[in-house]
Amino acid sequence: MSEKRVNIENAKVIPRPDYVAVLESIKQAGFCPFCKEHFEKHHTRPILFKNEHWFATENAWPYDGARHHFVIISLAHVENAETLPAEAWAALKDAYQYLVTTRTLAGATLLMRSGDTDFTGASVSHVHAQVISGGPRSDDVEHINALVGFKHT
């Protein structure tokens, strides 16, 4: 398991002091906050979906402007998506379809976090996907800002 289970610096990119404070306490405790046995210590939202590979819930710290922001988390502690078995990929589709269907999302962004957090912008080193849906585009509506990595120089 990675020494960098929690990346505080990435959590600070989009200012959310409450989120950073929770991650700092998790980092001090030394556990992975997305592993099922630790997840409910800091996350109070109900689990909306679960199958043999994934569970899904509302993101406790949604992106500003998101109407819906869910996180789908691997039940196994996996840090790199390329190590997921084929069955897990199929099961991810089931989780995504469940969220889109039950919340009647007209459109959504599916973003997967995998690998070194210094490249992905993730704050937790545990494979997870985010399902983000805002509102319809219009001339007077701002876009949703999200950290998805860092520019190549």
C-alpha positions in Angstrom: 0.0 0.0 0.0 1.2 3.5 -0.8 2.7 5.7 1.9 0.6 8.5 0.4 -2.9 7.2 1.3 -4.0 10.8 1.7 -2.7 13.8 -0.2 -3.4 16.9 1.8 -1.8 19.3 -0.8 -4.3 18.2 -3.5 -7.2 18.8 -1.1 -6.0 22.4 -0.7 -6.1 23.2 -4.4 -9.8 24.0 -4.3 -10.3 25.7 -0.9 -12.5 23.6 1.4 -11.0 24.0 4.9 -13.5 21.5 6.5 -12.4 18.8 4.0 -8.7 19.5 4.6 -9.2 19.3 8.4 -10.9 15.9 8.0 -8.1 14.6 5.7 -5.5 15.8 8.2 -7.0 13.8 11.0 -7.3 10.7 8.7 -3.7 11.1 7.6 -2.6 11.3 11.3 -4.6 8.1 12.1 -2.8 6.3 9.2 -5.6 4.5 7.5 -7.2 4.6 4.1 -10.5 6.5 4.4 -12.0 4.7 1.4 -11.4 1.2 2.7 -14.9 -0.1 3.8 -13.8 -0.8 7.4 -12.8 2.9 7.8 -15.1 4.6 5.5 -18.0 5.4 7.9 -15.6 6.9 10.5 -15.6 10.2 8.6 -18.4 9.8 6.1 -22.0 10.1 7.2 -23.9 9.8 3.9 -25.7 6.5 3.2 -24.5 3.9 0.8 -26.7 4.1 -2.2 -25.4 1.1 -4.2 -23.3 -1.9 -3.5 -22.2 -4.9 -5.5 -19.3 -7.4 -5.2 -16.7 -4.8 -6.3 -18.0 -1.3 -5.6 -20.1 0.8 -3.3 -21.5 4.3 -4.1 -22.5 7.2 -2.0 -23.0 11.0 -2.3 -19.7 12.8 -2.2 -19.4 14.5 1.2 -17.5 17.4 -0.3 -19.1 17.9 -3.7 -17.6 20.2 -6.3 -19.0 23.8 -6.2 -22.0 24.0 -8.6 -22.6 20.3 -8.9 -26.3 19.3 -8.6 -25.2 15.7 -8.0 -21.8 14.4 -7.1 -21.4 10.7 -6.2 -18.3 8.7 -5.5 -18.1 5.0 -6.5 -15.4 3.3 -4.5 -13.6 0.0 -5.0 -14.4 -2.5 -2.1 -10.9 -3.8 -2.5 -8.0 -1.5 -1.6 -6.6 -1.0 -5.1 -4.5 2.0 -6.1 -4.2 1.4 -9.8 -7.2 0.7 -12.1 -5.1 -1.4 -14.4 -5.0 -4.1 -11.8 -8.8 -4.4 -11.6 -10.2 -7.7 -12.9 -12.6 -7.6 -15.9 -15.5 -8.4 -13.5 -14.8 -5.2 -11.6 -15.0 -3.1 -14.7 -18.4 -4.6 -15.6 -19.6 -4.0 -12.0 -18.5 -0.4 -12.3 -20.9 0.0 -15.2 -23.7 -1.3 -13.0 -22.9 1.2 -10.3 -22.8 4.1 -12.8 -26.1 3.0 -14.5 -27.8 2.7 -11.1 -26.9 6.3 -10.2 -27.8 7.8 -13.6 -31.1 5.9 -13.7 -32.3 6.4 -10.1 -31.3 10.1 -10.1 -32.6 10.6 -13.7 -29.5 12.4 -14.7 -29.7 13.9 -18.2 -25.9 13.9 -18.4 -23.0 13.2 -16.1 -19.2 13.2 -16.1 -17.6 9.9 -15.0 -14.1 10.6 -13.7 -11.9 7.8 -12.4 -9.0 8.4 -10.0 -6.2 5.9 -10.3 -2.5 5.9 -9.5 -0.1 8.4 -8.1 -2.0 11.3 -6.6 0.8 13.7 -7.6 -0.4 13.1 -11.2 -4.2 12.7 -10.7 -5.0 15.4 -8.3 -6.8 12.9 -6.1 -6.8 13.4 -2.3 -7.1 9.6 -1.6 -5.0 6.9 -3.1 -7.6 4.2 -3.6 -9.3 3.6 -6.9 -12.6 5.5 -7.1 -14.8 7.1 -9.7 -16.8 10.3 -9.4 -20.1 10.9 -11.1 -20.7 14.6 -11.4 -23.8 16.3 -12.9 -24.5 20.0 -12.9 -27.2 22.0 -14.7 -27.7 22.7 -18.4 -25.4 25.0 -20.2 -26.5 28.6 -20.7 -24.7 31.9 -21.3 -25.0 33.1 -17.7 -24.0 29.9 -15.9 -20.4 29.2 -14.7 -18.7 25.9 -15.3 -17.8 23.5 -12.5 -14.1 23.6 -11.6 -12.4 20.3 -10.6 -8.8 19.2 -10.2 -8.1 16.4 -12.6 -4.3 16.6 -12.5 -1.5 19.0 -13.2 -0.3 20.6 -16.5 2.7 19.0 -18.2 5.5 21.5 -18.6 
